[in-house]
Amino acid sequence: MKKIVIIGLILIIGITTILCIPKKENNLKELKLAEVTHSIFYAPLYVAIENKYFEEENIKIDLTLVSGADKVSAAVLSNDIDIGFAGPESTIYVYNGGEEDYLVNFAGLTKRDGQFIVGRNKETLDLNNLKGKEVLVGRKGGMPSLNFLNALDNENVNKDDININYSVDFSALSGTFISKVGDYVNLFEPNATKLEQQGLGYIVASIGKYSGEMPYTAFFARKSFINNNPSLIKGFRNAINKGLKYVKEHDEDAIAKTIINQFSDTTVEELKIIIKRYKENDTWLNNTYISEESFKNLEKVMIKANLLDNYVDYSKLINNE
């Protein structure tokens, strides 16, 4: 009888101890992350979320969609968001605007433009064929329009020979094109493929193919936030690096099944088509490191577009450590 009581007490103590141990999730540091658009173009980020790579680094991601790189940077500057994910050009604008606690890019994800030119007819497009046509490109000065201009320049096509429409908001490009505005539109995935599958347009060219390598989208935060949270930033980088490694080592089928929960209105088969296209275009970085050469390529594009007078010091706006 005495033995039974002792065993019972041990079981009660054991159960009580287990119940009193705080769940690991309660120890996670929440980070508010704003993404400029929700696209399969950012597959490594969603792999990191779905495979719980952030949790492995004791981080919980609160992901918010904020359309437009300028709006993402504004959200970070106002401290409504901890980390922004958009084109690094926005950090250059902020720095040149004289902000003391400016935005610093600390991790890259994509190394070329992820847009596709969608036309109204099935064709293999030569950029020279755009002469005299109207192309919807999004906000002037943003990475999508900058890379389109760079693609034209690389192909020796004069932008003045094209009716480039900057007036349509990024989030409204697809709907505006469907409503018969423009001859061509530049779209990210899954919108480009969806239009094609609905018979409302055809993917005719890849802008990334023509524009070349640069840090197209990166993660950034206030300089003070990065300086004050080195272990948190390191953990965030580790999670993204795991996501990049996964997409490099796995095929489109495995990646599609991993991130399908992020795209409830898209099928696995649609995801596979899009992911394969991005892999073939060598879209993603091998790791989060942003090289000085690629950053200068971005600045060169901005200078050519008269959006930047001089190169900004790489060490000011890039923190790879």
N, C-alpha and C positions, 0 to 999 in steps of 0.2 A: 504493500500500500504506500509505504514511504517513497519507494522508487517511482511509483506512478505519479505521485504529487510532484516530485523533483523534476521528472521528465516534462510534466505539464507546465511547470514554472519556466523551464528552459525554453519550451516551445512558445510560450506567451512572450517571454523576453525577446526571443528571436524575431517573432512576428512584429512586435512593437518597434524593435530596432530597424527592421526593414521599412516599416511604414514611416518612420521618422527620418529616413534618409531622403534628403531633397532630390527631386527628379533633376536629371542633368539639364533638361530643357529650361528649368527655372534659373539655371546659372548662365544661360546664353545671353550674350550682349546683343541687344537689338540694334540693327543699323537700318536707317531709312534710306533706301536707294531709289532714285528716280531715273527711269529709262526714257530715252527720247522717243522711242517707238517700240512696239512689241512685235518683233520679227524673228523669223527662223535664221536670219542673218546673225543673230546673237546666240546661236545654239549652245556654245560652250558655257555661257552664263546659266542657261536653263538646265544644262546637264549638272552643273555644280549645285543648283538648287534641288533638283530631283534626286540626285545621288547623295544628298545630304553632306556634301563636302564642306559647306559652311558650318554645319553643326559639328563636324569633326574639328573645326577650328574655334568652337565655342561661340559661334555667331548665328544669330537669327536674322534673316533678311525680311524686311518689310518693303516689298516692291510696289512702286507706284508709277503709273504712266503719266508723263508730262510731255506733251507734244511740242517739239521745237527746242533746239539746243539753247536758244536764248532764254527760254522759260525754265529749262533745267538749271542753267547757271544761276538764274535769279532765285530759284528755290533754295539752292545751296547757300547763296550769299545771304539770304534772309534767315538762314538757320532752320527752315522748315524741313530741310532734307540734309542728311549727313554726307551722302555721296551721290554725285551726279554721273550719269553715263550718257555721253553724247559726243559730238565732234569736238576735238581739242581746239578748234578755231575759236570756240566761245571763251576758252581760258585766255587766249591771246587778246581778245577784245577787252576782257575784264582787266587784265594786267595793264594794257595801254590806256585804259580809262582812269588809271591812277588809284585803284583800290589797294589799300594798304595790306589788308589780309586777303590777298588775291587767291585765285584757284590754281592748284597744282595737279598735274596729271601724274598718277602713281602706278597705273597699270593699263596696258593696252589689251585689245581683244581682236580687232580686225585690222588687216593690213592693206586693204584696198576697198574701193567702193563696191557696195553690194546691190546697187540698183541695176535694173534692166530697162531698156527702152522698149515700150510697148506701142505698137502701131495698129492701125485699123485693118491692115492687109498682111497676109502671110508673105514674108520676104526675108532675104538675107541682106541686112542693111549695111551699106557703106555710109559712113557719116557724111560724105559729100552729098548724099541723096537728101539730106535734111535741108539743103538750101531752098529758101522760099517757103518752108513749112513752119507751122506753129508747134512749139514743143513746150509742154508744161513741166517746169523744173522745180517748183517750190520757192521758198523764200530766198531773196537775193542775199548773198554773203554767207549762207549756210553751206555745210559740207556737200549736200547733194548737188546744189547748183554749181558750186566751185569745181567739183570733180567733173561735171558735165562740160564746163568751159575748158578745163584742162584736157579732157579727152579730145575736144574739138581742136585745141591748139596742137596737141601731139599728132593729130592727123592732118595738120595744115588746113583746117577748115576755118574760114573767117566767121566769127560769131555774128558779125553784123549782117551776114547773108541769111541769117535764120531769125524767125520771129520767136524769141525766147520769152515765154510768159512767166513772170515772177509773182504774179498777183494772187495765185491760188495757194491757200494754206496747205501745208504738208499733209495734214490729215484728210483734206478734201480732194486730193489729186485724183484718186480713183473714181470717185463719184462724179467729179467735174468732167472727166474724160468720157465716162459713160453717157453723160448728158450732151455729148456731141461737141464739146469744146476742145479744140486742138487737134492736130494731126497725129501727134505722138505725146506720150507721157512717160516720165521716169518714175518707176515704182520699185519698192522693195517687195520681198516675199513676206507673206504668202499672196499679197494682192495681185502681183503680176501673173502668177500661175492661175489664180482664181478667175481673173478676167479671161484668160486664154481658155480655160475649161468651160466657161460660160458662153464662149463664142463672141465675147465683147471686145476682144483685142488679141494681138499675137506678140509674143516676145521675139524681138528682131535683133537685139544686140545687147552686150554686156558693157556697161560703162567702166567697170573695174578693169576689164581687159585693155581698154584704151588709155585709162588714166594713170595706171602704174601704182607703185606701192607708196603708202604713207600711213600714219596712225589715224585711220578713218574714224574709229570710235574708241574712246578710252574712259577710264574711271578717274574722276577727280574730286577733290575736296578742298576746303579752305586750307591754306598753309598752316594755320594754327592747329587745325584738327589733326593733320598729319603729324605735326611735331609733337602734339600732346598724346597721341595714341599710336605709338610705333608698333606695339605688339598686335594691336587690332588691325592695322593696315597690313602688317606682315601676314596675319591669318587670312585676311581677305584675298591677298595675292595668292597665297597657297591654294585656296579653294578654286580660284579662277585658273591657276596653272593646272590643277587636276582636271578641270573641265576641258581645257585646251588639249591636254594629253589624251583624254578620252576620245575626243572627236578625231584626233589624228590617228589613233590606233584602232578605231572601230569603223565599220561600214555604215552606210546610210540606214540600213534596216535596224541595227542596234541603236543608233542615235535617235531615229524616229520614234522607236518604242520607248526610249528613255524620256523624251520630252513631250510626248503626246498630250499629257495632262495640261501642258501650258497652252495648247491650241485645241480647245474643245470643238471648234467648228471646222477643224481640218482632219482629214483621215490620215492614217499611217502611210498609205500609198502616196498621197499628195506630199506628205512630209519627205518621203524618200526621194521623190523627184527633185524637190527643191534642195535638199541637203546634198544630193549627188552633184547638182549643178554648182553649188557653192564649193564643194570639195574639188571639183575639176578646175574651178577658177582660182584655187589656192587662196581662199578668202581669209583664213584665220592665222594668227601668229602662232609660233611654236611655243612661246611663253610670253609673259606679260611685259617683258623688257621693251621699251620704246627707244629705238636707236636715234642718235643725233642726225644721221643721214636722212632717215624717214621724216623726222620732224622738220628738217630744213626743206624737204620736198613739199611739205604742207605749206610752209611759209612762202616758198617760191610761188606756189599757185596763188596764194593770197596777194602777193606783191604784183604778180602779173594781172590780177583782177582789180588792181588799185584799191585794195582793201587793207593794205599794210604798207607802210613807207619803208621800214627797215626790218631786218631779222631781229627777233627777240632772243636773248641769251637762253640757249637750251637748258642750262643748269637752273634757271629761274623757274621754269614751268614744267620740268620733268624731274621726277623723283623715283628712281628705280630701286632704291635701297629700302 
